[in-house]
């Protein structure tokens, strides 16, 4: 008798678990279908114009003081490099005079 009662109780428990799991899968599937439908409607009815930022040329702001400082800085650096180049040429000429003598 306990074998039959145990088997019936097990079958009843398994039936409840199956029913609960089946119900859960069914409700989640229905929810996923509804979500997918909402998303597809949003895609189908989406606006075709995409807002874009203004071009970079219009976003550049000119600061006269900054431009003046930058140009002066660049002139000074160019002058330093020019002076260094002239000194190097003089050093090469002096070295040639010392090594080879006379004018070269």
C-alpha positions as CSV (number, residue, x, y, z in Angstrom):
1,X,0.0,0.0,0.0
2,X,2.8,2.4,0.8
3,X,4.3,1.7,-2.6
4,X,1.1,2.8,-4.3
5,X,0.6,5.8,-2.0
6,X,4.2,6.8,-2.6
7,X,3.9,6.5,-6.3
8,X,0.7,8.5,-6.4
9,X,2.2,11.2,-4.1
10,X,5.3,11.4,-6.3
11,X,3.2,11.6,-9.5
12,X,1.0,14.3,-7.9
13,X,4.1,16.3,-6.8
14,X,5.7,15.9,-10.3
15,X,2.5,16.9,-11.9
16,X,2.4,20.1,-9.8
17,X,6.0,20.9,-10.6
18,X,5.4,20.2,-14.3
19,X,2.3,22.4,-14.3
20,X,4.1,25.2,-12.5
21,X,7.1,25.1,-14.8
22,X,4.9,24.9,-17.9
23,X,2.9,27.9,-16.7
24,X,6.0,29.8,-16.0
25,X,7.4,29.1,-19.5
26,X,4.1,30.1,-21.1
27,X,3.8,33.4,-19.2
28,X,7.4,34.3,-19.9
29,X,7.0,33.4,-23.6
30,X,3.9,35.6,-23.8
31,X,5.8,38.5,-22.1
32,X,8.7,38.1,-24.5
33,X,6.3,38.1,-27.5
34,X,4.7,41.3,-26.2
35,X,8.2,42.9,-25.6
36,X,9.3,42.0,-29.1
37,X,6.1,43.4,-30.6
38,X,6.7,46.7,-28.8
39,X,10.3,46.8,-30.0
40,X,9.3,46.0,-33.6
41,X,6.7,48.7,-33.5
42,X,9.2,51.2,-32.2
43,X,11.6,50.3,-35.0
44,X,8.9,50.4,-37.7
45,X,7.7,53.8,-36.5
46,X,11.1,55.3,-35.8
47,X,12.0,58.7,-37.2
48,X,14.3,58.5,-40.3
49,X,16.1,61.7,-39.4
50,X,19.0,61.3,-37.1
51,X,20.0,64.4,-35.2
52,X,23.7,65.1,-35.6
53,X,26.0,67.6,-33.9
54,X,27.0,70.7,-35.7
55,X,30.1,70.5,-37.9
56,X,33.5,70.9,-36.3
57,X,34.2,74.1,-38.2
58,X,31.2,75.8,-36.5
59,X,32.3,74.6,-33.1
60,X,35.8,76.1,-33.2
61,X,36.0,79.3,-31.3
62,X,38.8,81.7,-32.1
63,X,40.5,83.4,-29.2
64,X,42.7,86.3,-30.5
65,X,44.9,86.5,-27.4
66,X,45.6,82.8,-27.4
67,X,46.4,82.9,-31.2
68,X,48.7,85.9,-30.6
69,X,50.5,84.1,-27.8
70,X,50.8,80.9,-29.8
71,X,52.2,82.7,-32.9
72,X,54.8,84.6,-30.7
73,X,55.8,81.4,-29.0
74,X,56.2,79.7,-32.4
75,X,58.3,82.6,-33.7
76,X,60.6,82.4,-30.6
77,X,61.0,78.6,-31.0
78,X,61.8,79.0,-34.7
79,X,64.4,81.7,-33.9
80,X,66.0,79.4,-31.3
81,X,66.3,76.6,-33.8
82,X,67.6,78.9,-36.5
83,X,70.3,80.2,-34.1
84,X,71.2,76.6,-33.1
85,X,71.5,75.7,-36.8
86,X,73.8,78.7,-37.5
87,X,76.0,77.9,-34.5
88,X,76.3,74.3,-35.7
89,X,77.4,75.5,-39.2
90,X,79.9,77.8,-37.6
91,X,81.3,74.9,-35.4
92,X,81.6,72.7,-38.5
93,X,83.4,75.5,-40.4
94,X,85.7,76.1,-37.4
95,X,86.4,72.3,-37.1
96,X,87.3,72.1,-40.8
97,X,89.7,75.1,-40.4
98,X,91.3,73.5,-37.4
99,X,91.7,70.1,-39.0
100,X,92.4,71.0,-42.6
101,X,93.8,74.5,-42.2
102,X,92.9,77.5,-44.1
103,X,89.6,78.3,-45.7
104,X,87.3,75.6,-46.9
